[in-house]
Amino acid sequence: MLVLAVVLFPALDRGATAEDEPSEVWAGTLKAGPQEIPMQFRVFETNGNRSVKLDVISQGVKGLPATIKHDGANVTIEIKVIE
């Protein structure tokens, strides 16, 4: 059985206003069995719309597009499968 766990915490202060600066950064570690992968989600807000980019720090991957959905206190971030 493979168990994945991600613990995220805010890594930057909210309130960035430049379009190229994220309004929030959520960073944490993906734990998959014995493997631990540092990663972060950068949240951008433009004209009331939010977009997210995933960075996999240990693998040098930056800017994978993701979508964000809010449902009350729940936040879901989806990443499309790369083929």
C-alpha positions as CSV (number, residue, x, y, z in Angstrom):
1,M,0.0,0.0,0.0
2,L,1.3,3.4,-0.9
3,V,0.3,6.3,1.4
4,L,0.8,9.9,0.3
5,A,0.7,12.7,2.8
6,V,1.3,16.4,2.2
7,V,1.6,18.8,5.0
8,L,1.5,22.4,3.8
9,F,2.0,25.6,5.6
10,P,2.1,29.3,4.5
11,A,5.6,30.2,3.6
12,L,5.1,33.9,2.6
13,D,3.1,36.8,3.8
14,R,-0.2,37.5,1.9
15,G,-0.7,40.7,0.0
16,A,1.8,40.7,-2.9
17,T,0.4,42.9,-5.7
18,A,2.7,42.5,-8.7
19,E,1.3,40.1,-11.3
20,D,4.6,38.1,-11.3
21,E,4.6,37.8,-7.5
22,P,2.4,35.2,-5.8
23,S,-0.2,36.4,-3.3
24,E,0.5,33.2,-1.2
25,V,3.0,30.4,-1.1
26,W,2.2,27.1,0.5
27,A,5.2,24.9,1.1
28,G,5.5,21.4,2.5
29,T,6.8,17.9,2.1
30,L,5.2,15.1,0.1
31,K,5.8,11.9,1.9
32,A,5.5,8.7,-0.2
33,G,6.7,5.7,1.7
34,P,10.3,6.4,2.6
35,Q,10.6,9.2,0.1
36,E,10.2,12.9,1.1
37,I,9.8,15.5,-1.7
38,P,9.9,19.2,-0.8
39,M,7.4,21.2,-2.9
40,Q,5.4,24.4,-2.9
41,F,2.3,25.8,-4.4
42,R,2.5,29.5,-5.5
43,V,-1.0,31.1,-5.6
44,F,-1.5,34.1,-7.9
45,E,-4.5,36.4,-7.8
46,T,-5.4,38.6,-10.8
47,N,-8.7,40.6,-11.0
48,G,-10.3,38.3,-8.4
49,N,-9.2,35.1,-10.2
50,R,-6.8,32.6,-8.6
51,S,-4.3,30.4,-10.4
52,V,-1.7,28.1,-8.9
53,K,1.8,26.9,-9.9
54,L,3.5,23.9,-8.4
55,D,7.3,23.8,-7.8
56,V,9.0,20.5,-6.9
57,I,12.1,22.0,-5.3
58,S,14.3,18.9,-5.1
59,Q,13.8,18.0,-8.7
60,G,14.3,21.6,-10.1
61,V,10.7,21.7,-11.5
62,K,9.1,25.1,-11.4
63,G,5.8,26.5,-12.6
64,L,3.6,23.4,-13.3
65,P,0.1,24.7,-13.7
66,A,-2.6,23.6,-11.3
67,T,-6.2,24.6,-10.4
68,I,-7.5,25.7,-7.1
69,K,-11.1,25.2,-5.8
70,H,-12.6,26.5,-2.5
71,D,-15.5,24.8,-0.7
72,G,-16.0,26.5,2.6
73,A,-12.9,25.8,4.7
74,N,-11.7,23.1,2.2
75,V,-9.2,23.9,-0.5
76,T,-8.5,21.4,-3.4
77,I,-5.5,21.8,-5.7
78,E,-5.5,19.7,-8.8
79,I,-2.6,18.9,-11.0
80,K,-3.1,17.5,-14.5
81,V,-1.1,14.3,-15.3
82,I,1.9,15.0,-17.4
83,E,2.3,12.4,-20.2
